[in-house]
Amino acid sequence: MARSEFRFVVDGVDLTPDQQSLIAGEIQKAGVNALALTNTKLTNPLSVGHANLKLRPEWYGLWILDGPYADELGQKINDIGFWMQR
């Protein structure tokens, strides 16, 4: 399974949690927009992550999963009522 990872790092600048969440949210939007601009064909995408530092720090950021792993994880999430397969 292919994987591409892109990072944005800010070093040496003290950001408040609100600033960090705002920047993370804007980066997430830019990443999803870039997928659309490049005509990336996703069959059944699943987005996992968030931009809220207070909520599950291990999920901070955004992962776009597609293919069999996304279906498997999506079904597990759906079992608790959060994801609907297309």
Summary of the structure (lengths in Angstrom):
residues: 86
radius of gyration: 14.5
end to end distance: 21.3
largest distance: 43.0
contacts: 167
relative contact order: 0.15
helix: 42%
strand: 13%
